[in-house]
């Protein structure tokens, strides 16, 4: 089986973590790395024993000279579209960090481009690929709590990330909630129909905008989700996955801040064994992309699927801006 030639675009903190995982996967061969800083390129090439000739400032030159099968895009969101567009036009498959794009116009453009150029485009929604979410999805699929009717979801953190995120208008919605809203679609095997969101800043927040958000999501057929997220909590944090309570007509599931999953029925509560996984998060994503290329199949989080999760975010932002419920049909092209 031939190795997959991969190009890493963006060598910041997350790019560095991806390189560590790629190095552990024998099916990938790093043929080039791309960044806008020569010193960073030199340091990365030295650390990962990559020939310095494989380090590039210019993306198009990197594609032409290194001939990658896959471009791993690990750039700030505003740079995703242009980088992905150049790769697609040259027939390079894409594995991208979230979010898919900066807005719906860009996302729909990338979807059409990828389809027209017959390339695999996968977004790494790595929150799916952890034991806790896998256990929740399996329990719902197995009917452990019957038909799900509503979910409460709390994500409470105190995160001082610095950099460009602090200047976002709605940082929780734009940078974090995509993980959680994608999980909801994954758990329920359903797509959101309508969103009502508010995005606001407590007076002590160190962010310029929207470090706290409250969102009501309607998945149709009487299924509703109440989501609350904050990056500036002054109390105890509850982890990146948050805490959930999923109510069905035959019982409930509870996910605690440690990622444990419990089935509840009346006063009785029993902890479920977590699903065992050989690979999680980024290593899982690399293997999912690998499977898609070798088998000629769409990956689980292809752009065709992920654009539906991304659309929830863009709808929530529109709702927060206009202070009204917004249907996903207002922002998502009906042909998607």
Steps between C-alpha positions, in 0.01 A plus 500: 500500500648834393568770758285811496705811428382773733570874510444688827384860454541702819769423757364660815410312815237281335712438194775380732261257672383365165860441393560294811201281417593469132845386603340208687296387197702282263254560215588868463808661352559871571607652167471869587418750772370852441505808720549875464801509734844372394619450857197286586554290189865446590419401857229255392718342233778453754274355770318257271802416286344641185729612218507881506437498126154368589421822690309767306364849538303479175212250503465461124872436461480239777220320316676509164836382631402249771195346328296424816203265505353679802527854633450528876377856561578626850461876455287766672139479370525813285776334295324166444310597186787628287731213599234235438398657170859490366539137605169391347576671170821298479322174582634460854279326757439697820494421870419825677475615858164648591328722417437417137515865391443856614138530380231307311590646161854368536379162629257449213766610250745243638232230487434566131870525418580171672216324321591644161867405544426157650715542809444366851436783745483403867464724806652365821216505754710317753258533792304216338791265528528460875359227727236720665325621180527152350330357808220758489435441131498123546258518793257720306530279191432190711185655643629491857283801593235462233407795279699815585286809553730768642860568602663748736866574426733717711858592409667712770867591466740780584729521197763767445621411151637837393557590135236541232228311687473779758384737224220278368148642517355171628794289614303210654272471199779549247777292655353241740132432439567333163636204700189474714245562225673240283480257792126561527451411133718195555315384811156548352564406136291808421545849363407824672202692362495828695718692744441781748825633648625782718871583528621729776792599719506509882654819631816318614568340159843548341354434153381776271172326425271204561690293757168359626208367298155353552349303212172317441522245220198339334578168327141444388257226601468658844871464578659802671841585648579768758870594472698737721870566447752732666874556479507738796340306785606608848399167650606140458566398140339192351735393221510545123218250438281673756216338693189357336166358600320317221135425576314214335159345558661195667769672708784749478870517432727724705854596403699646788797738493741205509354349184321214676164393359208391721159355421229634729152369565312666782728495803723226358826581323752262342834589341552369148829350390671734258558379146858383450685666213836416348542853361346826615475857374775602252641147450145382430454784250818401317377143472156611385662708224726207416199268468322748274796523263582129490138385470367785288226582753386824658638548853260521792546876533518585131426855392158375385421406860693766685343792320177410686677540836668820382163635392370473857780732613431755227127485576567550873716805425229646276246437774719667764551801275133538415354386835249262344455131420660412165428199282801318355333528161575873517874439490546151351456452127217253440718303256745410779 
